[in-house]
Amino acid sequence: MRASHSLTKQKYMRRAKFILLFIIISSMYIWAFAGIQYSGLLDSAWPVTKSIISGFVSPDLEYIYNREGEDLLRGLVETLAIAVVGIALSVVLAVPIGLWAARNLSSRYYLSSSGKVSLSFLRTLPDIVLALLFIKVVGPGAFAGMLALGIGAIGMLGKLYAEEVEGMDPGPVEAIIAVGGNKWQQLAFGVIPQVVPGFISATLYRFEINMRSATTLGVIGAGGIGTPLIFSIQSRNWERVGIILIGIVIVVLIVDLLSSYLRKKIV
């Protein structure tokens, strides 16, 4: 009887927790939607929508390549360069910070905690905010975009690197310690060989994010294909908008497919 009563009580407790969780989530959604002020569509909504669709159907193919000036290919190559240089800068800075933040590599808890706090701080800064700041420091252009993506990715990569180190097998490091190896030998022969595949996988994943971010940072003047995109939207040149968006989609898909393929091969 006691066992049956206990099971019934546990069943009611689980049901009560589920109902409470459902009420909390529903309340949050209702509160969020209640704060949205919807005043209906603009009178120009349908004509603009038709123009955008028309731009996709009949894109400006002449903009793909222009020997004398700005074109789609140059913009996409610059966007790709921003993403590549940005991820390179991130890796150089994130590896030492990630190792610093790993608890199993530190003899004192406060050392690794200070590293984690630093990474948390860096993750709070959105790429677009960093881009605005760097535009004020170095001026508009690809260099500001590269710095924004490079600094912005350190927090995420450093956290992933630290988690990779914390999840490694301690056996090789303990064996090196047993034969009298110093800290650098432990790191070079016990830690790095284990974590390199995970580091590369995390870096490729972040590179995919960088590629998407690089296409939008140009909207605020941080270089890349986003700059001609925002100019085309403002001038209502929908045919050019169409070809730019098609180009962005193709390049991002190619980068995603290559990155996924490489991650599967490595991991």
C-alpha positions as CSV (number, residue, x, y, z in Angstrom):
1,M,0.0,0.0,0.0
2,R,2.8,2.4,0.9
3,A,4.6,1.7,-2.4
4,S,1.4,2.3,-4.3
5,H,0.7,5.5,-2.4
6,S,4.3,6.7,-3.0
7,L,4.0,6.0,-6.8
8,T,0.7,7.9,-6.9
9,K,2.2,10.9,-5.1
10,Q,5.2,11.0,-7.5
11,K,2.8,10.8,-10.4
12,Y,0.8,13.8,-9.1
13,M,4.0,15.7,-8.4
14,R,5.2,15.2,-11.9
15,R,1.9,16.3,-13.3
16,A,1.8,19.4,-11.0
17,K,5.4,20.3,-12.2
18,F,4.4,19.9,-15.8
19,I,1.3,22.1,-15.3
20,L,3.3,24.8,-13.5
21,L,5.9,24.8,-16.2
22,F,3.2,25.1,-18.9
23,I,1.6,28.0,-17.0
24,I,5.0,29.8,-16.7
25,I,5.9,29.4,-20.4
26,S,2.4,30.4,-21.5
27,S,2.5,33.5,-19.3
28,M,5.9,34.4,-20.8
29,Y,4.6,34.1,-24.3
30,I,1.4,36.1,-23.5
31,W,3.5,38.8,-21.9
32,A,5.9,39.0,-24.8
33,F,3.2,39.2,-27.5
34,A,1.3,41.7,-25.4
35,G,4.2,44.1,-25.7
36,I,4.2,44.0,-29.5
37,Q,2.4,47.0,-31.0
38,Y,0.9,45.9,-34.4
39,S,-0.6,48.6,-36.4
40,G,-1.2,46.7,-39.6
41,L,0.6,46.6,-43.0
42,L,1.6,49.7,-44.8
43,D,-0.3,50.8,-47.9
44,S,2.9,50.2,-50.0
45,A,3.4,46.6,-48.6
46,W,1.9,44.7,-51.6
47,P,3.6,46.8,-54.4
48,V,7.0,46.6,-52.6
49,T,6.5,42.8,-52.1
50,K,5.7,42.4,-55.8
51,S,8.9,44.4,-56.6
52,I,11.1,42.3,-54.4
53,I,9.7,39.0,-55.9
54,S,10.2,40.5,-59.4
55,G,13.8,41.2,-58.4
56,F,14.4,37.6,-57.5
57,V,12.7,36.3,-60.7
58,S,14.6,38.7,-63.0
59,P,17.9,39.6,-61.2
60,D,20.5,42.0,-62.5
61,L,22.9,39.5,-64.1
62,E,25.1,42.3,-65.4
63,Y,26.1,43.1,-61.8
64,I,27.7,39.6,-61.3
65,Y,31.0,40.9,-62.8
66,N,32.0,44.3,-63.9
67,R,35.6,44.8,-65.0
68,E,35.6,48.5,-64.3
69,G,34.1,48.8,-60.9
70,E,31.9,47.3,-58.1
71,D,30.3,44.0,-58.7
72,L,28.8,40.9,-56.9
73,L,32.0,38.8,-57.1
74,R,34.2,41.4,-55.6
75,G,31.7,41.9,-52.7
76,L,31.4,38.2,-52.0
77,V,35.2,37.7,-52.1
78,E,35.6,40.6,-49.7
79,T,32.9,39.1,-47.4
80,L,34.7,35.7,-47.5
81,A,38.0,37.4,-46.7
82,I,36.5,39.2,-43.7
83,A,35.2,35.9,-42.4
84,V,38.5,34.1,-42.9
85,V,40.8,36.8,-41.4
86,G,38.3,37.3,-38.6
87,I,38.3,33.6,-37.6
88,A,42.1,33.4,-37.9
89,L,42.4,36.3,-35.4
90,S,39.8,34.6,-33.1
91,V,41.7,31.3,-33.0
92,V,45.1,33.0,-32.2
93,L,43.5,34.8,-29.2
94,A,40.9,32.1,-28.1
95,V,43.3,29.2,-27.8
96,P,45.4,30.7,-24.9
97,I,42.3,32.1,-23.2
98,G,40.5,28.7,-23.6
99,L,43.4,26.9,-22.0
100,W,43.5,29.5,-19.2
101,A,39.8,28.9,-18.5
102,A,40.0,25.1,-18.4
103,R,39.6,23.9,-14.8
104,N,41.7,20.7,-15.2
105,L,44.8,22.7,-16.4
106,S,44.8,25.1,-13.4
107,S,46.1,24.3,-10.0
108,R,43.9,27.1,-8.5
109,Y,40.2,27.4,-9.0
110,Y,40.3,31.2,-9.1
111,L,42.6,31.2,-12.2
112,S,40.3,29.2,-14.4
113,S,37.3,31.1,-13.0
114,S,38.8,34.4,-14.0
115,G,39.3,33.0,-17.5
116,K,35.6,31.9,-17.7
117,V,34.5,35.3,-16.5
118,S,36.6,36.9,-19.3
119,L,35.0,34.7,-21.9
120,S,31.5,35.4,-20.5
121,F,32.2,39.1,-20.8
122,L,33.4,38.8,-24.5
123,R,30.3,36.8,-25.3
124,T,28.0,39.6,-24.2
125,L,29.2,41.9,-26.9
126,P,27.2,41.5,-30.2
127,D,29.2,41.5,-33.5
128,I,27.2,44.5,-34.7
129,V,28.0,46.6,-31.6
130,L,31.7,45.8,-32.0
131,A,31.5,46.7,-35.6
132,L,30.0,50.1,-34.8
133,L,32.8,50.7,-32.2
134,F,35.6,49.7,-34.6
135,I,34.1,51.8,-37.4
136,K,34.6,54.8,-35.1
137,V,38.2,53.7,-34.3
138,V,39.5,52.6,-37.7
139,G,36.9,54.0,-40.0
140,P,34.4,52.2,-42.2
141,G,35.4,49.2,-44.4
142,A,36.5,45.6,-44.3
143,F,39.1,46.2,-41.6
144,A,36.5,47.2,-39.1
145,G,34.4,44.1,-40.0
146,M,37.4,41.8,-39.6
147,L,38.2,43.2,-36.1
148,A,34.5,42.9,-35.1
149,L,34.2,39.3,-36.1
150,G,37.7,38.5,-34.7
151,I,37.1,39.9,-31.3
152,G,33.4,38.8,-31.2
153,A,34.2,35.1,-31.8
154,I,36.8,34.9,-29.0
155,G,34.2,34.4,-26.3
156,M,32.4,31.5,-28.1
157,L,35.5,29.8,-29.3
158,G,37.3,30.1,-26.0
159,K,34.3,28.5,-24.2
160,L,34.2,25.6,-26.6
161,Y,38.0,25.1,-26.4
162,A,37.9,25.1,-22.6
163,E,35.0,22.6,-22.6
164,E,37.0,20.4,-25.0
165,V,40.0,20.5,-22.8
166,E,37.9,19.7,-19.7
167,G,36.4,16.7,-21.4
168,M,39.7,15.1,-22.5
169,D,41.2,11.8,-21.1
170,P,43.6,12.7,-18.3
171,G,45.6,9.5,-18.8
172,P,48.2,10.9,-21.2
173,V,48.9,13.9,-19.1
174,E,49.3,11.8,-15.9
175,A,51.7,9.5,-17.8
176,I,53.8,12.5,-18.8
177,I,53.8,13.8,-15.2
178,A,54.8,10.3,-14.0
179,V,58.0,10.4,-16.1
180,G,58.9,13.9,-15.0
181,G,57.5,16.0,-17.8
182,N,57.1,19.7,-17.2
183,K,54.0,21.9,-17.9
184,W,55.0,22.6,-21.5
185,Q,55.6,18.9,-22.3
186,Q,52.2,18.0,-20.7
187,L,50.5,20.6,-22.9
188,A,52.4,19.7,-26.1
189,F,52.2,15.9,-25.9
190,G,49.3,15.2,-23.5
191,V,46.7,17.9,-24.2
192,I,47.1,19.3,-27.7
193,P,47.0,16.0,-29.6
194,Q,43.7,15.1,-27.9
195,V,41.9,18.4,-28.4
196,V,43.0,19.4,-31.9
197,P,40.1,17.6,-33.7
198,G,37.6,19.3,-31.3
199,F,39.2,22.7,-31.8
200,I,39.1,22.4,-35.6
201,S,35.4,21.3,-35.5
202,A,34.5,24.3,-33.2
203,T,36.5,26.7,-35.4
204,L,34.7,25.5,-38.6
205,Y,31.4,25.9,-36.9
206,R,32.2,29.4,-35.9
207,F,33.5,30.2,-39.4
208,E,30.0,29.4,-40.7
209,I,28.6,31.9,-38.3
210,N,31.2,34.5,-39.3
211,M,30.3,34.1,-43.0
212,R,26.7,34.9,-42.2
213,S,27.6,37.8,-39.9
214,A,30.0,39.2,-42.5
215,T,27.2,39.6,-45.0
216,T,25.2,41.8,-42.5
217,L,28.0,43.9,-41.1
218,G,28.4,45.7,-44.4
219,V,24.9,47.1,-43.8
220,I,26.4,49.4,-41.2
221,G,29.6,50.1,-43.2
222,A,31.9,47.3,-42.1
223,G,32.7,46.1,-45.6
224,G,31.6,43.2,-47.6
225,I,28.6,42.5,-49.7
226,G,26.2,44.1,-47.2
227,T,27.2,47.6,-48.3
228,P,26.0,47.4,-51.9
229,L,23.0,45.5,-50.6
230,I,21.8,48.3,-48.3
231,F,22.4,50.9,-51.0
232,S,20.4,48.8,-53.5
233,I,17.5,48.5,-51.0
234,Q,17.5,52.2,-50.3
235,S,17.5,53.1,-54.0
236,R,14.8,50.4,-54.6
237,N,16.9,48.7,-57.2
238,W,15.2,45.3,-56.6
239,E,16.9,43.5,-59.5
240,R,20.3,44.2,-57.9
241,V,18.9,43.3,-54.5
242,G,17.8,40.0,-56.0
243,I,21.1,39.0,-57.5
244,I,23.0,40.0,-54.3
245,L,20.7,37.9,-52.1
246,I,21.0,35.0,-54.5
247,G,24.8,35.3,-54.4
248,I,24.8,35.4,-50.6
249,V,22.6,32.3,-50.4
250,I,24.8,30.3,-52.8
251,V,28.1,31.2,-51.0
252,V,26.7,30.6,-47.5
253,L,25.3,27.2,-48.6
254,I,28.7,26.2,-50.2
255,V,30.5,27.3,-47.0
256,D,28.1,25.3,-44.8
257,L,28.4,22.2,-46.9
258,L,32.2,22.3,-47.0
259,S,32.3,23.0,-43.3
260,S,29.9,20.1,-42.4
261,Y,31.9,17.7,-44.7
262,L,35.2,18.7,-43.0
263,R,33.8,18.4,-39.5
264,K,32.5,14.8,-40.2
265,K,35.9,13.9,-41.6
266,I,37.8,15.3,-38.6
267,V,35.5,14.1,-35.8
